Amino acid sequence: MELREIQPLRTVGNAFLVGDGMEPDVRVVTEGIQQVRSTSKVNASEVSSDILSISLTAAT
């Protein structure tokens, strides 16, 4: 597993736009996250080549 930090830019409903830390066409699993603020930091653990598991680690 590879731990990555990604920065969500904004949320739209249950979806969030990420600017850095993600590769194109990567599938994301957002278990346990209901809302991510634009200033939140998120850790992404790589589970396989195309699936990431994300957990909220900080919000300001």
Backbone atoms as SQL, in Angstrom:
CREATE TABLE atoms (id INTEGER PRIMARY KEY, chain TEXT, resi INTEGER, resn TEXT, atom TEXT, x REAL, y REAL, z REAL);
INSERT INTO atoms VALUES
  (1, 'A', 1, 'MET', 'N', 0.823, -1.186, 0.000),
  (2, 'A', 1, 'MET', 'CA', 0.000, 0.000, 0.000),
  (3, 'A', 1, 'MET', 'C', 0.868, 1.250, 0.000),
  (4, 'A', 2, 'GLU', 'N', 0.414, 2.250, -0.712),
  (5, 'A', 2, 'GLU', 'CA', 1.105, 3.530, -0.768),
  (6, 'A', 2, 'GLU', 'C', 0.183, 4.603, -0.207),
  (7, 'A', 3, 'LEU', 'N', 0.622, 5.286, 0.846),
  (8, 'A', 3, 'LEU', 'CA', -0.177, 6.337, 1.464),
  (9, 'A', 3, 'LEU', 'C', 0.064, 7.649, 0.739),
  (10, 'A', 4, 'ARG', 'N', -1.014, 8.296, 0.328),
  (11, 'A', 4, 'ARG', 'CA', -0.904, 9.571, -0.378),
  (12, 'A', 4, 'ARG', 'C', -1.781, 10.611, 0.297),
  (13, 'A', 5, 'GLU', 'N', -1.384, 11.865, 0.215),
  (14, 'A', 5, 'GLU', 'CA', -2.231, 12.960, 0.687),
  (15, 'A', 5, 'GLU', 'C', -2.796, 13.673, -0.523),
  (16, 'A', 6, 'ILE', 'N', -4.118, 13.833, -0.545),
  (17, 'A', 6, 'ILE', 'CA', -4.756, 14.561, -1.630),
  (18, 'A', 6, 'ILE', 'C', -5.503, 15.750, -1.050),
  (19, 'A', 7, 'GLN', 'N', -5.675, 16.783, -1.844),
  (20, 'A', 7, 'GLN', 'CA', -6.308, 18.017, -1.388),
  (21, 'A', 7, 'GLN', 'C', -7.591, 18.256, -2.181),
  (22, 'A', 8, 'PRO', 'N', -8.766, 18.049, -1.563),
  (23, 'A', 8, 'PRO', 'CA', -10.005, 18.351, -2.268),
  (24, 'A', 8, 'PRO', 'C', -10.160, 19.853, -2.472),
  (25, 'A', 9, 'LEU', 'N', -10.539, 20.274, -3.682),
  (26, 'A', 9, 'LEU', 'CA', -10.713, 21.692, -3.980),
  (27, 'A', 9, 'LEU', 'C', -12.107, 22.174, -3.608),
  (28, 'A', 10, 'ARG', 'N', -13.124, 21.354, -3.897),
  (29, 'A', 10, 'ARG', 'CA', -14.492, 21.703, -3.528),
  (30, 'A', 10, 'ARG', 'C', -15.357, 20.463, -3.601),
  (31, 'A', 11, 'THR', 'N', -16.541, 20.529, -2.980),
  (32, 'A', 11, 'THR', 'CA', -17.469, 19.409, -3.003),
  (33, 'A', 11, 'THR', 'C', -18.708, 19.773, -3.803),
  (34, 'A', 12, 'VAL', 'N', -19.296, 18.753, -4.412),
  (35, 'A', 12, 'VAL', 'CA', -20.575, 18.887, -5.107),
  (36, 'A', 12, 'VAL', 'C', -21.406, 17.681, -4.703),
  (37, 'A', 13, 'GLY', 'N', -22.348, 17.875, -3.787),
  (38, 'A', 13, 'GLY', 'CA', -23.116, 16.747, -3.264),
  (39, 'A', 13, 'GLY', 'C', -22.199, 15.785, -2.544),
  (40, 'A', 14, 'ASN', 'N', -22.194, 14.529, -2.963),
  (41, 'A', 14, 'ASN', 'CA', -21.319, 13.516, -2.372),
  (42, 'A', 14, 'ASN', 'C', -19.979, 13.407, -3.082),
  (43, 'A', 15, 'ALA', 'N', -19.790, 14.197, -4.134),
  (44, 'A', 15, 'ALA', 'CA', -18.545, 14.141, -4.902),
  (45, 'A', 15, 'ALA', 'C', -17.632, 15.279, -4.497),
  (46, 'A', 16, 'PHE', 'N', -16.328, 15.083, -4.681),
  (47, 'A', 16, 'PHE', 'CA', -15.396, 16.171, -4.428),
  (48, 'A', 16, 'PHE', 'C', -14.352, 16.243, -5.524),
  (49, 'A', 17, 'LEU', 'N', -13.955, 17.469, -5.852),
  (50, 'A', 17, 'LEU', 'CA', -12.965, 17.729, -6.894),
  (51, 'A', 17, 'LEU', 'C', -11.588, 17.788, -6.254),
  (52, 'A', 18, 'VAL', 'N', -10.650, 17.014, -6.787),
  (53, 'A', 18, 'VAL', 'CA', -9.303, 16.937, -6.242),
  (54, 'A', 18, 'VAL', 'C', -8.329, 17.533, -7.244),
  (55, 'A', 19, 'GLY', 'N', -7.445, 18.405, -6.764),
  (56, 'A', 19, 'GLY', 'CA', -6.495, 19.059, -7.650),
  (57, 'A', 19, 'GLY', 'C', -5.158, 18.357, -7.742),
  (58, 'A', 20, 'ASP', 'N', -4.650, 17.831, -6.630),
  (59, 'A', 20, 'ASP', 'CA', -3.332, 17.204, -6.603),
  (60, 'A', 20, 'ASP', 'C', -3.409, 15.859, -5.896),
  (61, 'A', 21, 'GLY', 'N', -2.476, 14.979, -6.223),
  (62, 'A', 21, 'GLY', 'CA', -2.361, 13.707, -5.524),
  (63, 'A', 21, 'GLY', 'C', -3.123, 12.559, -6.145),
  (64, 'A', 22, 'MET', 'N', -3.829, 12.790, -7.245),
  (65, 'A', 22, 'MET', 'CA', -4.597, 11.736, -7.899),
  (66, 'A', 22, 'MET', 'C', -4.152, 11.611, -9.346),
  (67, 'A', 23, 'GLU', 'N', -4.235, 10.408, -9.864),
  (68, 'A', 23, 'GLU', 'CA', -3.934, 10.148, -11.265),
  (69, 'A', 23, 'GLU', 'C', -5.245, 10.092, -12.047),
  (70, 'A', 24, 'PRO', 'N', -5.218, 10.436, -13.341),
  (71, 'A', 24, 'PRO', 'CA', -6.432, 10.333, -14.161),
  (72, 'A', 24, 'PRO', 'C', -6.960, 8.902, -14.198),
  (73, 'A', 25, 'ASP', 'N', -8.272, 8.747, -14.239),
  (74, 'A', 25, 'ASP', 'CA', -8.958, 7.455, -14.357),
  (75, 'A', 25, 'ASP', 'C', -8.762, 6.539, -13.154),
  (76, 'A', 26, 'VAL', 'N', -8.450, 7.071, -11.990),
  (77, 'A', 26, 'VAL', 'CA', -8.323, 6.270, -10.778),
  (78, 'A', 26, 'VAL', 'C', -9.674, 6.221, -10.082),
  (79, 'A', 27, 'ARG', 'N', -10.113, 5.020, -9.708),
  (80, 'A', 27, 'ARG', 'CA', -11.363, 4.870, -8.956),
  (81, 'A', 27, 'ARG', 'C', -11.091, 5.136, -7.481),
  (82, 'A', 28, 'VAL', 'N', -12.056, 5.757, -6.805),
  (83, 'A', 28, 'VAL', 'CA', -11.875, 6.139, -5.407),
  (84, 'A', 28, 'VAL', 'C', -13.008, 5.580, -4.562),
  (85, 'A', 29, 'VAL', 'N', -12.666, 4.984, -3.431),
  (86, 'A', 29, 'VAL', 'CA', -13.645, 4.515, -2.460),
  (87, 'A', 29, 'VAL', 'C', -13.665, 5.513, -1.312),
  (88, 'A', 30, 'THR', 'N', -14.846, 6.043, -0.996),
  (89, 'A', 30, 'THR', 'CA', -14.941, 7.089, 0.035),
  (90, 'A', 30, 'THR', 'C', -15.719, 6.590, 1.246),
  (91, 'A', 31, 'GLU', 'N', -15.379, 5.429, 1.739),
  (92, 'A', 31, 'GLU', 'CA', -16.060, 4.860, 2.893),
  (93, 'A', 31, 'GLU', 'C', -15.882, 5.745, 4.112),
  (94, 'A', 32, 'GLY', 'N', -16.979, 6.035, 4.805),
  (95, 'A', 32, 'GLY', 'CA', -16.912, 6.787, 6.045),
  (96, 'A', 32, 'GLY', 'C', -16.881, 8.292, 5.881),
  (97, 'A', 33, 'ILE', 'N', -16.785, 8.792, 4.660),
  (98, 'A', 33, 'ILE', 'CA', -16.778, 10.241, 4.450),
  (99, 'A', 33, 'ILE', 'C', -18.136, 10.663, 3.927),
  (100, 'A', 34, 'GLN', 'N', -18.787, 11.583, 4.619),
  (101, 'A', 34, 'GLN', 'CA', -20.063, 12.096, 4.151),
  (102, 'A', 34, 'GLN', 'C', -19.912, 13.472, 3.534),
  (103, 'A', 35, 'GLN', 'N', -18.987, 14.271, 4.042),
  (104, 'A', 35, 'GLN', 'CA', -18.742, 15.586, 3.468),
  (105, 'A', 35, 'GLN', 'C', -17.286, 15.954, 3.694),
  (106, 'A', 36, 'VAL', 'N', -16.651, 16.506, 2.681),
  (107, 'A', 36, 'VAL', 'CA', -15.265, 16.942, 2.776),
  (108, 'A', 36, 'VAL', 'C', -15.229, 18.432, 2.510),
  (109, 'A', 37, 'ARG', 'N', -14.717, 19.195, 3.455),
  (110, 'A', 37, 'ARG', 'CA', -14.607, 20.640, 3.253),
  (111, 'A', 37, 'ARG', 'C', -13.461, 20.948, 2.308),
  (112, 'A', 38, 'SER', 'N', -13.501, 22.113, 1.694),
  (113, 'A', 38, 'SER', 'CA', -12.461, 22.474, 0.733),
  (114, 'A', 38, 'SER', 'C', -11.092, 22.626, 1.388),
  (115, 'A', 39, 'THR', 'N', -11.057, 22.834, 2.699),
  (116, 'A', 39, 'THR', 'CA', -9.779, 22.989, 3.400),
  (117, 'A', 39, 'THR', 'C', -9.324, 21.697, 4.076),
  (118, 'A', 40, 'SER', 'N', -10.033, 20.595, 3.864),
  (119, 'A', 40, 'SER', 'CA', -9.692, 19.329, 4.497),
  (120, 'A', 40, 'SER', 'C', -8.500, 18.677, 3.821),
  (121, 'A', 41, 'LYS', 'N', -7.738, 17.933, 4.605),
  (122, 'A', 41, 'LYS', 'CA', -6.678, 17.094, 4.051),
  (123, 'A', 41, 'LYS', 'C', -7.148, 15.650, 4.138),
  (124, 'A', 42, 'VAL', 'N', -6.919, 14.896, 3.086),
  (125, 'A', 42, 'VAL', 'CA', -7.389, 13.519, 3.015),
  (126, 'A', 42, 'VAL', 'C', -6.212, 12.601, 2.725),
  (127, 'A', 43, 'ASN', 'N', -6.124, 11.492, 3.443),
  (128, 'A', 43, 'ASN', 'CA', -5.117, 10.472, 3.147),
  (129, 'A', 43, 'ASN', 'C', -5.733, 9.408, 2.253),
  (130, 'A', 44, 'ALA', 'N', -5.016, 9.017, 1.231),
  (131, 'A', 44, 'ALA', 'CA', -5.474, 7.968, 0.327),
  (132, 'A', 44, 'ALA', 'C', -4.488, 6.819, 0.366),
  (133, 'A', 45, 'SER', 'N', -4.967, 5.639, 0.720),
  (134, 'A', 45, 'SER', 'CA', -4.129, 4.440, 0.736),
  (135, 'A', 45, 'SER', 'C', -4.423, 3.630, -0.513),
  (136, 'A', 46, 'GLU', 'N', -3.406, 3.334, -1.273),
  (137, 'A', 46, 'GLU', 'CA', -3.602, 2.583, -2.507),
  (138, 'A', 46, 'GLU', 'C', -3.821, 1.115, -2.184),
  (139, 'A', 47, 'VAL', 'N', -4.971, 0.583, -2.587),
  (140, 'A', 47, 'VAL', 'CA', -5.320, -0.802, -2.329),
  (141, 'A', 47, 'VAL', 'C', -4.930, -1.680, -3.511),
  (142, 'A', 48, 'SER', 'N', -5.164, -1.198, -4.704),
  (143, 'A', 48, 'SER', 'CA', -4.736, -1.891, -5.916),
  (144, 'A', 48, 'SER', 'C', -4.352, -0.837, -6.935),
  (145, 'A', 49, 'SER', 'N', -4.088, -1.252, -8.151),
  (146, 'A', 49, 'SER', 'CA', -3.618, -0.302, -9.154),
  (147, 'A', 49, 'SER', 'C', -4.668, 0.735, -9.526),
  (148, 'A', 50, 'ASP', 'N', -5.959, 0.452, -9.275),
  (149, 'A', 50, 'ASP', 'CA', -6.975, 1.406, -9.701),
  (150, 'A', 50, 'ASP', 'C', -8.016, 1.737, -8.636),
  (151, 'A', 51, 'ILE', 'N', -7.794, 1.335, -7.383),
  (152, 'A', 51, 'ILE', 'CA', -8.756, 1.643, -6.322),
  (153, 'A', 51, 'ILE', 'C', -8.019, 2.277, -5.149),
  (154, 'A', 52, 'LEU', 'N', -8.535, 3.395, -4.661),
  (155, 'A', 52, 'LEU', 'CA', -7.965, 4.054, -3.487),
  (156, 'A', 52, 'LEU', 'C', -8.973, 4.025, -2.352),
  (157, 'A', 53, 'SER', 'N', -8.499, 3.840, -1.144),
  (158, 'A', 53, 'SER', 'CA', -9.325, 3.942, 0.051),
  (159, 'A', 53, 'SER', 'C', -8.986, 5.260, 0.723),
  (160, 'A', 54, 'ILE', 'N', -9.988, 6.080, 1.002),
  (161, 'A', 54, 'ILE', 'CA', -9.743, 7.434, 1.499),
  (162, 'A', 54, 'ILE', 'C', -10.329, 7.603, 2.893),
  (163, 'A', 55, 'SER', 'N', -9.578, 8.255, 3.771),
  (164, 'A', 55, 'SER', 'CA', -10.094, 8.578, 5.100),
  (165, 'A', 55, 'SER', 'C', -9.767, 10.023, 5.426),
  (166, 'A', 56, 'LEU', 'N', -10.714, 10.722, 6.044),
  (167, 'A', 56, 'LEU', 'CA', -10.526, 12.118, 6.418),
  (168, 'A', 56, 'LEU', 'C', -9.587, 12.197, 7.606),
  (169, 'A', 57, 'THR', 'N', -8.544, 13.026, 7.512),
  (170, 'A', 57, 'THR', 'CA', -7.575, 13.115, 8.595),
  (171, 'A', 57, 'THR', 'C', -7.554, 14.466, 9.287),
  (172, 'A', 58, 'ALA', 'N', -7.993, 15.530, 8.625),
  (173, 'A', 58, 'ALA', 'CA', -7.967, 16.849, 9.251),
  (174, 'A', 58, 'ALA', 'C', -8.929, 17.779, 8.541),
  (175, 'A', 59, 'ALA', 'N', -9.500, 18.698, 9.293),
  (176, 'A', 59, 'ALA', 'CA', -10.364, 19.726, 8.706),
  (177, 'A', 59, 'ALA', 'C', -10.114, 21.028, 9.440),
  (178, 'A', 60, 'THR', 'N', -10.092, 22.119, 8.705),
  (179, 'A', 60, 'THR', 'CA', -9.881, 23.418, 9.329),
  (180, 'A', 60, 'THR', 'C', -11.092, 24.294, 9.143);
